[in-house]
Amino acid sequence: MTEKFSNLNYRIGSDSTGAMNKLWMYASSSLGVPRSFVVDRDGHIAFIGHPTDIDAVLPKIINGTWRSSDQAKAADAKRIAEGQQLAREHSILETIRPAMEAKDWLAALSAVEEGITAMPDKFEFREIQAYLLLHKLRDTATGFQVLRQLVRDAIEKQSEAVWGLNVVMRQLFDPENDGAYLPRAERFAIGRDVSENILNPGQAHGLDFYSYELVA
């Protein structure tokens, strides 16, 4: 770091023991990175959250009004709830992974469907479900049914529309998947409808270059 950034004026630490995960990340229900911890002048952890949120709270931490505020309590409650949600997702994925690694596609599908029952709004699980049905078990009838429902749900939940629609496009047209056996007419009909929704400005929350690549 000294060689690459000669003007660096703050400390950088690296932990190879796992202590940071145990004492800071896990202890604070923080499973996602990046994660910032702000320690106030009294030596208390006043804020735990995403680095982009620091600017809004730092003046209040400095003047001593943040830690006991309702806003701080609400931020803590939200962080803990999100951490518990991530832990739950991780636990479900850990039940799916061994079956995927063993190429036991039926067992993997069963584990995924249990995850969907527990967390029906988690698009990641439904993407794995579609992948297994279409590209491993080659159950195109059920697979297309899953994709059509995913399209409806993604459009209904506009805040996640592009993510859900991109999932569908990947399952239909990702060159890493062999799509030659998929019914051509239905494959392209769904693809056309999804493309129109991806490019509709009303649905384009979070649109990025990858969405355009899929449509193209």
Residue, then its C-alpha position, 0 to 999 in steps of 0.5 A: m500500500t505504501e508503494k502504490f499510495s505514497n500520500l495515503n493519510y489513514r490506517i489500513g488493517s488486514d485480518s487473517t485470523g477471522a477476529m474481525n468477523k467474529l468480534w465486529m461483523y457477526a457480533s453486530s449482525s453485519l453479514g454484508v460488506p462494505r460495513s462501517f463502524v463509527v466510534d464516538r469520543d466516548g469510545h462507544i460504537a455510535f453507528i454501524g452501517h453502509p459507508t454512504d450513510i455516514d455523511a448524514v449521521l456524522p455531524k450528529i455523532i460529533n455533537g453528541t445527539w445521535r446515539s440516543s436519538d430515535q433515528a439511531k434506534a430505528a437504524d439499529a433495528k433495521r440493521i439487525a433485521e437485515g442481518q437476520q434476513l441475510a443469515r436466513e438466506h445464507s442458511i438456506l443456500e447452505t442446504i442447496r449447495p451440497a446437492m448442486e455440487a453432487k449434481d443431485w438435481l432433484a435433491a437440489l430442486s427440493a431444497v430450493e423449493e423449501g427455500i422458496t416456501a420460506m422466502p417466496d420473495k427471494f428472486e435468487f432462489r427462484e432463479i435457481q429453481a428455473y435453472l434446475l427445471l430448464h437446464k438440468l431436469r429439462d422440464t420445460a413445461t414447469g420451467f416456463q410456468v415458473l418463468r411466467q410467474l416470475v415475470r408477473d411478480a417482478i412487474e408487480k414489485q416495481s422496486e425489483a422489476v429489473w432484477g427479476l426480469n433479468v433473471v428470466m432473460r438469463q434463463l432463456f438466452d444466456p449463452e452459457n446455457d444450452g437453449a436449443y431444446l427449449p420450445r422456440a416460439e414460447r422462448f422468444a415470446i416470453g423474451r419479447d415481453v420481458s424485453e419490452n418491460i425492461l426497456n419501459p421507463g416505468q419499470a427501469h428502476g436500477l437499469d444497468f448495462y447488463s440489462y441492455e446486453l440481455v435485451a440485445 
